[in-house]
Amino acid sequence: MTNISFAYSLSDVWAALCLAGWSCGVDVAWPQEFGSGYPFGKVFAESELSKMERMTGDRASAAAVLWSAKEAAVKAWGCGFHCVGWKDVRIETLRWTGEGYDLWIRPEGLRGLRMVPVHVRSIERYWVAVAIDR
């Protein structure tokens, strides 16, 4: 059986497709979603947000990278945020590759789920994340 994940932006549909035995998740976010009224402290740990902000140069882009990565991870786990708390999905490692960010997402205190790799890349004005779990 194949696994497929979808994400929607303002004008596009994004998809990730995996072979049998693998799970994937895709998500897309744009910085404009994360204005000054956004509840950053409710969704992100301050340590992960400030580290990402230093790397991207602004808070809205940092939030878009982190949100798309976390959303892609929970889709790859097959549970979504209706089963997992926002802060239960933590950034374990983060590095710039020259083309985007490679992250490992850790499910904090959640049994049966394991860390997944996520790649996030800027495409036009969006941050697009793809997570793979096996």
C-alpha positions in Angstrom: 0.0 0.0 0.0 1.3 3.5 -0.8 1.2 6.4 1.5 0.3 9.9 0.2 0.2 13.2 2.0 -1.3 16.6 0.8 -0.8 20.2 1.8 -2.5 23.3 0.4 -1.2 26.8 -0.1 -3.0 29.8 -1.3 -2.9 28.6 -4.9 -1.2 25.3 -5.0 -1.6 21.7 -3.9 1.5 19.9 -2.7 1.9 16.1 -2.4 4.4 13.6 -1.1 4.2 9.9 -2.1 6.0 7.0 -0.4 6.3 3.3 -1.2 4.9 0.5 0.9 6.4 0.3 4.4 7.1 4.0 4.5 5.1 7.0 5.7 5.4 10.6 4.6 4.1 14.0 5.4 4.2 17.2 3.5 3.2 20.7 4.7 3.6 24.3 3.5 3.6 27.5 5.4 4.3 31.1 4.5 5.6 33.8 6.9 2.5 36.0 6.5 0.5 33.4 8.5 2.6 34.3 11.6 1.9 37.9 12.4 2.4 39.7 15.7 -0.9 38.3 17.1 0.1 34.7 16.6 0.3 32.7 19.8 4.0 31.7 19.4 4.4 30.6 23.0 1.5 28.2 22.7 2.9 26.4 19.7 6.7 26.6 19.9 9.3 26.2 22.6 11.2 29.5 23.0 14.5 27.7 22.5 13.5 26.2 19.1 11.9 29.5 18.0 14.9 31.7 19.0 17.4 29.3 17.4 15.4 29.2 14.1 14.9 33.0 14.2 18.7 33.5 14.4 19.1 31.2 11.3 16.3 32.8 9.2 16.7 36.4 10.3 13.0 37.0 11.3 10.4 35.5 13.6 7.7 35.0 11.0 10.0 32.9 8.7 11.3 31.0 11.7 7.7 30.1 12.7 6.8 29.1 9.1 9.9 26.7 8.9 9.1 25.2 12.3 5.3 24.9 11.7 5.7 23.2 8.3 8.3 20.8 9.8 6.2 19.9 12.8 3.0 19.5 10.7 4.9 17.3 8.1 6.2 15.1 11.0 2.7 14.5 12.6 1.4 13.6 9.1 4.2 11.1 8.7 3.3 9.6 12.1 -0.3 9.3 10.9 -1.8 11.2 13.8 -2.1 14.9 13.1 -2.3 17.6 15.8 -5.7 16.3 17.0 -3.8 13.5 18.7 -0.6 15.3 19.6 0.0 18.5 21.5 1.9 21.3 19.6 4.7 21.3 22.2 5.0 17.5 22.2 6.5 17.8 18.8 10.1 19.1 19.3 13.0 20.0 17.1 15.8 17.7 18.1 18.5 18.8 15.6 18.6 21.5 13.1 21.1 22.4 10.4 21.3 24.5 7.2 22.3 22.5 4.2 22.9 25.3 1.8 19.5 24.5 0.1 17.2 24.3 3.1 17.0 23.0 6.6 17.4 19.4 7.8 15.7 18.7 11.1 15.0 15.7 13.3 11.6 15.9 15.0 11.1 14.2 18.3 7.8 13.1 19.8 8.3 14.2 23.4 6.7 11.7 25.8 4.7 9.9 23.2 4.9 6.1 23.0 5.0 4.3 19.7 6.3 7.2 17.7 10.0 7.8 16.8 12.1 10.7 15.6 11.7 11.5 11.9 13.9 13.4 9.5 12.3 16.5 7.9 13.7 18.6 5.1 12.4 22.2 4.7 13.1 24.3 1.7 12.0 27.7 0.6 10.0 27.6 -2.7 8.9 30.9 -4.0 7.3 32.6 -0.9 6.6 29.3 0.9 8.4 27.0 3.2 7.7 23.4 2.2 8.5 20.5 4.5 8.7 16.8 3.8 9.0 14.2 6.5 9.7 10.5 6.0 9.1 7.7 8.6 9.8 4.0 8.1 
